[in-house]
Amino acid sequence: MKQRIQAFRRRQEASRWLRLCWMPLCLVSLLFTGGWFWLMYTGGNYPRRWILPAALFTLGWSLALTALGGLLPRIARRCYLVVLGAALFALTLTHGVYFNMFRKFFSFSDMAFAGDGFAFLDSSYLVVRKLSVLLGLLALGLMLLSAFAVTAEQNRRRRLLTALGGLLLSALVVGGTAFAFLRGGDTMIWDMSSDPAVVYENFNDSKAAMRLLGLYQFTFRDLQLALFPGGETLDEAELQEIDDYAAARPHADNEMTGLLAGKNLILIQLEAIDTWMVDYMPNLQKVKEESIVFSNHYTPAYITAGTFNTEFMVNTGLLPAATGTPVSVYTRNTFSASLPSLFRAQGYTAESFHGSEANVYDRGAIHENLGYEVYHSGSDMGMADYTMDSQLIGAFDDMTAGDPFFTFIITYSGHGPYSDTNPIYLAHAEEAQAAATRTDGNYVYAVGHAMETDVFIGELMEALEASGHAQDTVVAFYADHYNYYMMNDALNMDIKGVDSLNLLQHTDFFIWAPGVAPMTVEKYTSSLDVMPTLANLFGLDAPYGLLTGDDAFSDDGGYVFFNDNTWVGSDVDRSAEILQRRRISGLLLSGDYWGQ
């Protein structure tokens, strides 16, 4: 009997211990997850004082998430802990994959184009640091152990009081940290790169935001912007702010204004064709040698969908929405000042061509809303394989049907994944292997893909000559982004001779214009400058003062800003100007300025 009583007491003690330990186990798991992720992924040249708010936000949210579990009955609490642990593991894994691919963190706003991105997903892209997986699994194990420790109901009143106390304490920690660190007005606007309030409010530099806020507050802010984007209509103060901005940026005619007025234009967005790849593209290289070349051109990525990122900027002169804007702003807003709309106002036809189907990135609807009369997909053009750019030439008659015409073409063949089984590479494997000057990484595969795009360029130029269009048609080329399908930025930087990810975004932009002598423009330009530059050359009635970029032949601009708000091309502090341009562009887009 005595042994039974002792065994019963031991079981009671064990049960009491288990009832008490689920909470510290959950808290430790949350703190561990936030801590290891922050330490592993937020290296960078950011102020050390940001360590404190990140730590406090992590502590506050860990307390809150733990306390929420305490409000639930036993079965629901177990389910909550299992789901919470699995969700955090999936979130850190997703961030890791994104960071490896794009050097930025995942945002819920990326989900707007997630379905289209998944269509191009390849297992070779899913690379994440092994240590982060191991640490994530360890945190998940702690959370599952916490769920296992939830046994028979303990004192309900004590549990609820403990949970409510935890929530109150977490609110004080999170709210106090936000009050202490995220209030605006204490820092001059030109210090925005190190001003926590500006980083939090704009939330366009995910690396800075993650370092400042930690995993949990970052996720909260991201969800907040995704669910409540705001800005559907512009109030009087915002309209006045836009008017003042435009008035301060007048555009004067220059020696290049209207130089190409009345000529046809074929605008070609080169998918993933990096600067060094042009060396293996003799047709494109020949065109470049005869062109107006912008030698310091960059294609900054402001959203994860790199191709659409640049496509939208070139067509509108505005920034795509980095956070919290529904796809409907692209499909329903009025874009009467877009490039195709401006050309059509001058009597041009405007049509777009790309191998992918109209539902990918919703291009069919978006292009039509931007002002294109029709979007021609690969199936529309009769392409047997939409990935092979050489088959685009079959739609040449449609590309040149107007009088005059504006034709927008997006190539495809530079796209990954790269492998020795990809049909694009196989079509040029022997030639690529013979021509490539190095064999490390995906270099040879990229060369083969570039050669396929070059076949189309050669065919296009020959067809323009044969059809009699060569003398009255301008062909402009630009890349949508640097070649991140190489899946090795260290190799990319070595190839391009640069030492930073921002400088890696140096790409090509040049304009082949019959009758215009080749020239090199050394002024710094970006994707945002393509539209105003073309508008000036063709004498279009563009609202230059409202555009985020500048006419490259004007006295304005001359610098490029990146997603982290740093810039190249100017020794003058551009912080305040960058902040203003980003804000006005956001207002014009989210507030549907031209539709009001």
C-alpha positions as CSV (number, residue, x, y, z in Angstrom):
1,M,0.0,0.0,0.0
2,K,2.8,2.4,0.9
3,Q,4.5,1.8,-2.5
4,R,1.2,2.5,-4.3
5,I,0.7,5.8,-2.4
6,Q,4.3,6.8,-3.3
7,A,3.7,6.0,-6.9
8,F,0.5,7.9,-7.0
9,R,2.3,10.9,-5.5
10,R,5.0,10.7,-8.0
11,R,2.5,10.7,-10.8
12,Q,0.8,13.7,-9.3
13,E,4.1,15.5,-9.0
14,A,4.9,14.6,-12.6
15,S,1.5,15.8,-13.8
16,R,1.9,19.0,-11.8
17,W,5.3,19.6,-13.4
18,L,4.0,18.9,-16.9
19,R,1.1,21.3,-16.4
20,L,3.5,24.0,-15.5
21,C,6.3,23.4,-18.0
22,W,4.3,23.8,-21.3
23,M,4.4,27.5,-20.9
24,P,8.2,28.0,-20.4
25,L,8.8,25.5,-23.2
26,C,6.6,27.4,-25.6
27,L,8.2,30.7,-24.5
28,V,11.7,29.3,-25.0
29,S,10.8,27.9,-28.4
30,L,9.5,31.3,-29.5
31,L,12.5,33.2,-28.1
32,F,14.9,30.7,-29.7
33,T,13.2,31.0,-33.1
34,G,13.2,34.8,-33.1
35,G,16.8,34.9,-31.8
36,W,18.5,32.4,-34.2
37,F,16.7,33.8,-37.2
38,W,17.6,37.4,-36.4
39,L,21.3,36.5,-35.7
40,M,21.6,34.4,-38.8
41,Y,19.9,36.6,-41.4
42,T,20.2,40.2,-40.4
43,G,23.9,40.9,-40.9
44,G,24.4,44.3,-42.5
45,N,25.6,47.8,-42.0
46,Y,22.7,48.9,-39.7
47,P,22.9,50.9,-36.5
48,R,23.8,48.8,-33.4
49,R,21.1,50.6,-31.4
50,W,18.5,48.6,-33.5
51,I,19.5,45.4,-31.5
52,L,17.5,46.6,-28.5
53,P,14.1,47.1,-30.3
54,A,14.5,43.9,-32.2
55,A,15.2,42.0,-28.9
56,L,12.3,43.7,-27.1
57,F,9.8,43.1,-29.9
58,T,10.9,39.4,-29.9
59,L,10.4,39.2,-26.2
60,G,7.0,41.0,-26.3
61,W,5.6,38.8,-29.1
62,S,6.9,35.6,-27.6
63,L,5.1,36.5,-24.3
64,A,1.9,37.3,-26.3
65,L,1.9,34.1,-28.4
66,T,2.6,32.0,-25.3
67,A,-0.2,33.8,-23.3
68,L,-2.7,33.3,-26.1
69,G,-2.2,29.5,-25.6
70,G,-3.0,29.9,-21.9
71,L,-6.4,31.3,-22.8
72,L,-7.4,28.0,-24.6
73,P,-8.7,24.8,-23.1
74,R,-6.5,21.8,-23.1
75,I,-7.2,20.2,-26.5
76,A,-7.4,23.6,-28.3
77,R,-4.1,24.6,-26.7
78,R,-2.4,21.5,-27.9
79,C,-3.6,22.1,-31.5
80,Y,-2.6,25.8,-31.2
81,L,0.9,24.9,-30.1
82,V,1.4,22.4,-32.9
83,V,0.0,24.8,-35.6
84,L,2.1,27.7,-34.2
85,G,5.3,25.6,-34.2
86,A,4.7,24.3,-37.8
87,A,3.8,27.8,-39.0
88,L,6.9,29.4,-37.6
89,F,9.1,26.6,-39.1
90,A,7.4,27.1,-42.5
91,L,7.8,30.9,-42.2
92,T,11.6,30.8,-41.4
93,L,12.1,28.2,-44.1
94,T,10.3,30.5,-46.6
95,H,12.3,33.5,-45.5
96,G,15.5,31.5,-46.0
97,V,14.6,30.4,-49.5
98,Y,13.6,34.0,-50.5
99,F,16.7,35.5,-48.9
100,N,18.9,33.0,-50.9
101,M,17.2,33.9,-54.1
102,F,16.5,37.6,-53.9
103,R,18.5,38.9,-50.9
104,K,15.3,40.1,-49.4
105,F,12.7,38.6,-47.0
106,F,9.4,37.1,-47.9
107,S,6.4,39.5,-47.8
108,F,2.7,38.6,-47.9
109,S,2.3,41.2,-50.7
110,D,4.4,38.7,-52.8
111,M,1.4,36.4,-52.7
112,A,-0.3,38.6,-55.2
113,F,1.9,36.9,-57.9
114,A,2.7,33.7,-56.0
115,G,0.6,31.5,-58.3
116,D,2.4,32.8,-61.3
117,G,5.8,32.5,-59.7
118,F,5.1,28.9,-58.7
119,A,4.5,28.1,-62.3
120,F,8.2,28.7,-62.9
121,L,9.4,27.1,-59.7
122,D,12.2,24.6,-59.9
123,S,13.8,22.5,-57.2
124,S,17.2,24.1,-57.9
125,Y,15.8,27.4,-56.6
126,L,14.8,25.9,-53.2
127,V,18.2,26.4,-51.5
128,V,18.4,27.3,-47.8
129,R,21.2,27.1,-45.3
130,K,21.4,23.7,-43.6
131,L,22.0,25.3,-40.2
132,S,18.8,27.3,-40.5
133,V,16.8,24.1,-41.2
134,L,18.4,22.4,-38.2
135,L,17.7,25.3,-35.9
136,G,14.2,25.6,-37.1
137,L,13.6,21.9,-36.5
138,L,15.0,22.3,-33.0
139,A,12.6,25.1,-32.3
140,L,9.8,23.0,-33.7
141,G,10.8,20.1,-31.4
142,L,10.6,22.4,-28.4
143,M,7.1,23.6,-29.4
144,L,5.9,20.0,-30.0
145,L,7.3,19.1,-26.6
146,S,5.4,22.0,-25.1
147,A,2.2,20.6,-26.8
148,F,2.9,17.2,-25.3
149,A,3.3,18.7,-21.9
150,V,-0.3,20.0,-21.9
151,T,-2.0,17.4,-19.7
152,A,-5.1,17.5,-17.5
153,E,-6.7,20.9,-16.8
154,Q,-5.0,22.8,-14.1
155,N,-6.6,25.5,-12.0
156,R,-8.6,27.3,-14.6
157,R,-8.7,30.7,-12.8
158,R,-4.9,30.7,-12.2
159,R,-4.3,29.8,-15.9
160,L,-6.5,32.6,-17.2
161,L,-5.0,35.1,-14.8
162,T,-1.5,34.1,-15.8
163,A,-2.4,34.3,-19.5
164,L,-4.0,37.7,-19.1
165,G,-1.0,38.9,-17.1
166,G,1.3,37.7,-19.9
167,L,-0.8,39.5,-22.5
168,L,-0.7,42.7,-20.5
169,L,3.0,42.5,-20.1
170,S,3.5,41.8,-23.8
171,A,1.4,44.8,-24.7
172,L,3.5,47.0,-22.5
173,V,6.7,45.6,-24.0
174,V,5.6,45.9,-27.6
175,G,3.7,49.1,-27.2
176,G,6.5,50.7,-25.2
177,T,9.2,49.7,-27.7
178,A,7.1,51.1,-30.6
179,F,6.6,54.3,-28.6
180,A,10.3,54.6,-27.8
181,F,11.8,53.7,-31.1
182,L,9.2,54.1,-33.9
183,R,7.8,57.6,-33.4
184,G,8.5,60.1,-36.2
185,G,9.7,63.6,-35.9
186,D,12.8,63.2,-33.9
187,T,15.1,62.7,-36.9
188,M,15.7,64.9,-39.9
189,I,14.3,63.4,-43.0
190,W,17.6,63.1,-44.8
191,D,18.7,60.6,-42.1
192,M,15.9,58.2,-43.2
193,S,18.3,55.3,-43.8
194,S,19.0,55.1,-40.1
195,D,15.7,56.5,-38.8
196,P,13.6,53.6,-37.3
197,A,10.3,55.5,-37.7
198,V,10.9,55.9,-41.5
199,V,12.1,52.3,-41.9
200,Y,8.9,51.1,-40.2
201,E,6.5,53.5,-42.0
202,N,7.8,52.8,-45.5
203,F,8.7,49.2,-45.0
204,N,10.3,48.9,-48.4
205,D,13.7,47.7,-47.3
206,S,13.0,44.2,-45.9
207,K,16.5,43.7,-44.6
208,A,16.6,46.9,-42.6
209,A,13.0,46.2,-41.3
210,M,13.9,42.7,-40.2
211,R,17.0,43.9,-38.4
212,L,15.1,46.6,-36.6
213,L,11.9,44.7,-35.8
214,G,12.8,41.1,-35.5
215,L,10.8,38.2,-37.0
216,Y,7.5,38.7,-35.1
217,Q,7.1,42.4,-35.4
218,F,8.2,42.3,-39.0
219,T,5.5,39.7,-39.7
220,F,2.9,41.8,-37.8
221,R,3.7,44.9,-39.9
222,D,3.8,42.9,-43.1
223,L,0.3,41.4,-42.4
224,Q,-1.0,44.8,-41.4
225,L,0.0,46.3,-44.7
226,A,-1.2,43.3,-46.7
227,L,-4.7,43.3,-45.0
228,F,-5.2,47.0,-44.7
229,P,-3.2,48.7,-47.5
230,G,-5.3,51.9,-47.3
231,G,-4.9,54.8,-49.8
232,E,-7.8,54.0,-52.2
233,T,-8.7,57.6,-52.7
234,L,-6.6,60.7,-52.4
235,D,-7.6,63.5,-50.0
236,E,-7.1,67.2,-50.7
237,A,-3.8,67.4,-48.8
238,E,-2.4,64.5,-50.8
239,L,-3.5,66.0,-54.1
240,Q,-1.9,69.2,-53.1
241,E,1.3,67.4,-52.2
242,I,1.3,65.7,-55.6
243,D,0.7,69.0,-57.4
244,D,3.6,70.7,-55.5
245,Y,5.9,67.8,-56.3
246,A,5.1,68.0,-60.0
247,A,5.5,71.8,-60.1
248,A,8.9,71.5,-58.6
249,R,10.1,69.1,-61.4
250,P,9.5,71.0,-64.7
251,H,10.8,69.3,-67.9
252,A,12.4,71.5,-70.5
253,D,12.9,70.5,-74.1
254,N,16.5,69.5,-74.9
255,E,18.5,68.7,-78.0
256,M,17.0,65.2,-78.1
257,T,13.4,66.2,-77.7
258,G,11.3,64.8,-80.6
259,L,14.3,63.4,-82.4
260,L,12.5,60.2,-83.1
261,A,8.9,61.6,-83.4
262,G,6.7,59.7,-85.8
263,K,8.9,56.6,-86.1
264,N,7.8,53.1,-85.1
265,L,9.1,51.7,-81.8
266,I,9.8,48.1,-80.9
267,L,10.6,47.9,-77.2
268,I,12.2,44.7,-76.1
269,Q,12.6,43.5,-72.5
270,L,15.3,40.9,-72.4
271,E,14.6,38.3,-69.8
272,A,17.7,37.7,-67.6
273,I,20.2,38.9,-70.2
274,D,23.0,40.2,-68.1
275,T,25.8,42.5,-69.4
276,W,28.4,39.7,-69.8
277,M,25.9,37.5,-71.8
278,V,25.8,40.0,-74.6
279,D,29.4,39.0,-75.4
280,Y,27.9,35.6,-76.6
281,M,25.2,37.3,-78.6
282,P,26.7,38.6,-81.9
283,N,23.4,39.9,-83.3
284,L,22.6,41.9,-80.2
285,Q,26.2,43.0,-79.9
286,K,26.1,44.4,-83.4
287,V,22.9,46.3,-82.7
288,K,24.4,47.7,-79.5
289,E,27.5,49.0,-81.3
290,E,25.1,51.0,-83.6
291,S,23.0,52.4,-80.7
292,I,22.6,55.1,-78.1
293,V,24.1,53.2,-75.2
294,F,23.4,54.1,-71.6
295,S,26.5,52.6,-70.0
296,N,25.6,53.2,-66.4
297,H,22.1,51.6,-66.4
298,Y,20.6,49.6,-63.5
299,T,17.5,47.6,-62.9
300,P,16.8,47.7,-59.2
301,A,14.4,45.1,-57.9
302,Y,11.7,46.7,-55.6
303,I,9.5,43.6,-55.6
304,T,10.2,39.9,-55.8
305,A,8.6,39.4,-59.2
306,G,11.6,40.7,-61.0
307,T,10.3,40.6,-64.5
308,F,7.0,42.3,-63.7
309,N,8.9,44.8,-61.4
310,T,10.8,46.2,-64.4
311,E,8.0,45.7,-66.9
312,F,5.7,47.9,-64.8
313,M,8.2,50.7,-64.2
314,V,9.2,50.9,-67.9
315,N,5.5,51.1,-69.0
316,T,4.3,53.6,-66.3
317,G,7.4,55.4,-64.9
318,L,6.1,54.5,-61.5
319,L,7.3,52.1,-58.8
320,P,5.4,48.9,-58.3
321,A,3.8,48.5,-54.9
322,A,6.3,46.9,-52.5
323,T,3.7,46.2,-49.8
324,G,0.1,45.8,-49.2
325,T,-1.4,46.7,-52.6
326,P,-4.0,44.4,-54.2
327,V,-3.5,43.2,-57.8
328,S,-6.6,45.2,-58.8
329,V,-4.5,48.4,-58.8
330,Y,-2.8,47.0,-61.9
331,T,-5.9,45.7,-63.5
332,R,-8.4,48.4,-62.7
333,N,-6.6,51.7,-62.1
334,T,-6.5,54.3,-64.9
335,F,-3.1,54.5,-66.6
336,S,-3.8,57.2,-69.1
337,A,-0.2,58.5,-68.8
338,S,1.4,55.1,-69.5
339,L,3.8,54.6,-72.4
340,P,1.2,52.7,-74.6
341,S,-1.5,55.2,-73.7
342,L,0.8,58.1,-74.7
343,F,1.7,56.4,-78.0
344,R,-1.9,55.7,-78.8
345,A,-2.8,59.3,-78.1
346,Q,-0.4,60.1,-81.0
347,G,-2.2,57.7,-83.4
348,Y,0.0,54.7,-82.8
349,T,-1.2,51.1,-82.4
350,A,0.1,49.5,-79.3
351,E,0.4,45.7,-78.8
352,S,2.4,43.4,-76.6
353,F,4.0,40.0,-77.2
354,H,5.3,37.3,-74.8
355,G,5.5,33.6,-74.8
356,S,3.7,33.1,-71.5
357,E,-0.1,32.8,-71.4
358,A,-2.2,35.8,-70.6
359,N,-3.0,34.5,-67.1
360,V,0.6,34.5,-66.0
361,Y,1.1,37.6,-63.8
362,D,-2.4,38.4,-65.2
363,R,-0.6,40.1,-68.1
364,G,-3.6,39.8,-70.4
365,A,-5.7,42.0,-68.1
366,I,-2.8,44.2,-66.9
367,H,-1.4,45.0,-70.4
368,E,-4.9,45.9,-71.6
369,N,-5.4,48.1,-68.6
370,L,-2.0,49.8,-69.2
371,G,-3.2,50.7,-72.7
372,Y,-2.2,47.9,-75.0
373,E,-4.8,46.9,-77.5
374,V,-4.1,43.2,-77.3
375,Y,-1.6,40.9,-75.6
376,H,-0.2,38.1,-77.8
377,S,0.7,35.0,-75.9
378,G,2.8,32.1,-77.2
379,S,-0.3,30.1,-78.2
380,D,-1.7,33.2,-79.9
381,M,1.5,33.5,-81.9
382,G,1.4,29.8,-82.8
383,M,4.7,29.0,-80.9
384,A,5.2,25.3,-80.6
385,D,7.4,26.0,-77.5
386,Y,6.8,29.3,-75.7
387,T,10.2,29.1,-74.1
388,M,12.1,29.3,-77.4
389,D,12.6,33.0,-78.4
390,S,13.5,32.1,-82.0
391,Q,9.8,31.2,-82.5
392,L,8.7,34.7,-81.7
393,I,9.6,35.8,-85.2
394,G,6.5,34.0,-86.5
395,A,4.4,36.9,-85.2
396,F,6.5,39.5,-87.1
397,D,3.6,40.6,-89.3
398,D,1.5,41.3,-86.2
399,M,4.4,43.1,-84.5
400,T,4.6,45.5,-87.4
401,A,1.0,45.8,-88.5
402,G,0.3,49.4,-87.4
403,D,1.1,52.6,-89.1
404,P,2.8,53.8,-87.0
405,F,3.2,51.0,-84.4
406,F,4.5,50.6,-80.9
407,T,5.3,47.0,-80.1
408,F,6.4,45.7,-76.7
409,I,8.1,42.3,-76.7
410,I,9.2,40.3,-73.6
411,T,11.7,37.6,-74.4
412,Y,11.8,34.3,-72.4
413,S,14.8,32.1,-73.2
414,G,17.1,33.7,-70.6
415,H,14.9,32.3,-67.9
416,G,16.0,29.5,-65.7
417,P,16.2,26.8,-64.5
418,Y,19.5,26.0,-66.0
419,S,20.6,22.4,-66.6
420,D,22.0,20.1,-69.2
421,T,18.5,18.8,-69.9
422,N,16.8,22.1,-70.6
423,P,15.6,22.2,-74.3
424,I,16.8,25.9,-74.6
425,Y,20.3,24.9,-73.6
426,L,20.3,21.7,-75.7
427,A,19.5,23.7,-78.8
428,H,22.8,25.5,-78.4
429,A,24.9,23.2,-76.2
430,E,27.7,22.5,-78.6
431,E,28.1,26.1,-79.6
432,A,27.9,27.3,-75.9
433,Q,30.5,24.8,-74.7
434,A,32.9,25.9,-77.5
435,A,32.4,29.6,-76.8
436,A,32.2,29.9,-73.0
437,T,35.3,31.3,-71.4
438,R,34.6,29.6,-68.1
439,T,32.8,26.5,-66.9
440,D,32.0,27.1,-63.3
441,G,28.5,27.2,-61.9
442,N,25.7,27.6,-64.5
443,Y,27.9,29.8,-66.8
444,V,27.7,27.5,-69.8
445,Y,24.0,27.0,-69.5
446,A,23.4,30.7,-69.3
447,V,25.4,31.2,-72.5
448,G,23.3,28.6,-74.3
449,H,20.1,30.4,-73.2
450,A,21.4,33.7,-74.3
451,M,22.2,32.3,-77.7
452,E,18.6,31.3,-78.2
453,T,17.4,34.9,-77.5
454,D,20.1,36.1,-79.9
455,V,18.6,34.0,-82.7
456,F,15.4,36.0,-82.4
457,I,17.3,39.4,-82.4
458,G,19.0,38.4,-85.6
459,E,15.8,37.3,-87.3
460,L,14.0,40.4,-86.2
461,M,16.6,42.8,-87.6
462,E,16.7,40.9,-90.8
463,A,12.9,41.0,-91.1
464,L,12.8,44.7,-90.5
465,E,15.3,45.2,-93.3
466,A,13.5,42.9,-95.7
467,S,10.1,44.4,-95.0
468,G,11.3,48.0,-95.5
469,H,10.7,48.9,-91.8
470,A,14.4,49.3,-90.9
471,Q,14.6,52.9,-91.9
472,D,11.5,54.1,-89.9
473,T,11.6,51.8,-86.8
474,V,13.5,52.3,-83.6
475,V,14.4,49.2,-81.5
476,A,15.1,49.7,-77.8
477,F,16.5,47.0,-75.6
478,Y,16.8,46.7,-71.8
479,A,17.1,43.8,-69.3
480,D,14.5,43.0,-66.8
481,H,17.0,42.1,-64.1
482,Y,20.5,40.7,-63.6
483,N,20.8,37.0,-64.1
484,Y,19.9,35.6,-60.7
485,Y,19.1,32.3,-62.4
486,M,22.8,31.6,-62.0
487,M,21.8,30.9,-58.4
488,N,25.2,32.1,-57.2
489,D,25.6,35.8,-56.5
490,A,29.3,35.4,-55.5
491,L,29.9,34.0,-59.0
492,N,27.8,36.7,-60.5
493,M,29.8,39.4,-58.7
494,D,33.1,37.8,-59.8
495,I,32.0,37.7,-63.4
496,K,30.9,41.3,-63.4
497,G,33.7,42.6,-61.2
498,V,31.6,44.2,-58.5
499,D,31.5,43.8,-54.8
500,S,27.9,44.4,-53.8
501,L,24.5,43.2,-54.6
502,N,23.3,46.6,-55.6
503,L,26.1,47.1,-58.1
504,L,25.2,43.6,-59.4
505,Q,22.0,45.1,-60.8
506,H,24.0,46.9,-63.5
507,T,22.4,45.9,-66.8
508,D,22.0,47.0,-70.5
509,F,19.8,49.7,-71.9
510,F,20.4,50.9,-75.5
511,I,18.3,52.3,-78.3
512,W,18.9,51.5,-82.0
513,A,17.7,54.4,-84.0
514,P,18.2,54.6,-87.8
515,G,19.8,57.8,-88.9
516,V,21.1,58.6,-85.4
517,A,24.9,58.3,-84.8
518,P,25.9,55.8,-82.1
519,M,26.7,57.4,-78.8
520,T,27.4,56.6,-75.2
521,V,25.5,58.2,-72.4
522,E,27.4,57.9,-69.2
523,K,24.8,59.5,-67.0
524,Y,23.4,57.0,-64.4
525,T,19.9,55.7,-65.4
526,S,17.5,53.1,-64.1
527,S,14.4,51.3,-65.2
528,L,12.4,54.3,-64.0
529,D,14.2,56.5,-66.5
530,V,13.4,54.4,-69.6
531,M,9.8,55.8,-70.0
532,P,10.6,59.5,-69.7
533,T,13.6,59.1,-71.9
534,L,11.6,57.4,-74.7
535,A,8.8,59.9,-74.2
536,N,11.2,62.8,-74.8
537,L,12.8,61.2,-77.8
538,F,9.4,60.6,-79.4
539,G,8.0,63.9,-78.4
540,L,5.2,62.4,-76.4
541,D,3.0,64.5,-74.0
542,A,4.2,62.8,-70.8
543,P,3.6,64.2,-67.3
544,Y,7.3,64.3,-66.6
545,G,6.9,66.0,-63.2
546,L,4.8,63.1,-61.9
547,L,7.1,60.3,-63.0
548,T,9.4,58.7,-60.5
549,G,12.3,58.7,-63.0
550,D,13.8,61.3,-65.3
551,D,14.5,61.9,-69.0
552,A,18.2,60.8,-69.3
553,F,18.9,63.8,-71.7
554,S,17.5,66.4,-69.2
555,D,19.5,68.1,-66.4
556,D,17.6,66.1,-63.8
557,G,18.2,62.7,-62.3
558,G,21.6,61.1,-62.9
559,Y,21.5,58.7,-60.0
560,V,19.9,55.3,-59.2
561,F,18.4,54.4,-55.9
562,F,17.9,50.8,-54.7
563,N,15.4,49.0,-52.5
564,D,17.5,49.7,-49.4
565,N,17.3,53.5,-50.2
566,T,21.0,53.7,-51.0
567,W,22.1,55.2,-54.4
568,V,24.9,55.4,-56.9
569,G,25.7,58.2,-59.3
570,S,25.7,61.2,-57.0
571,D,27.9,62.6,-54.3
572,V,24.9,64.7,-53.1
573,D,22.7,63.3,-50.3
574,R,19.6,62.0,-52.0
575,S,17.8,60.5,-49.0
576,A,15.0,63.1,-48.8
577,E,14.5,63.1,-52.6
578,I,14.3,59.3,-52.6
579,L,11.8,59.2,-49.8
580,Q,9.6,61.8,-51.6
581,R,9.8,60.0,-54.9
582,R,8.8,56.8,-53.4
583,R,5.9,58.4,-51.5
584,I,4.5,60.2,-54.5
585,S,4.7,57.2,-56.7
586,G,2.9,55.2,-54.0
587,L,0.1,57.8,-53.8
588,L,-0.3,57.9,-57.6
589,L,-0.6,54.1,-57.7
590,S,-2.7,53.3,-54.6
591,G,-4.9,56.4,-55.0
592,D,-5.6,55.9,-58.7
593,Y,-4.5,59.4,-59.4
594,W,-5.4,59.4,-63.1
595,G,-8.8,57.8,-62.4
596,Q,-10.0,60.4,-60.0
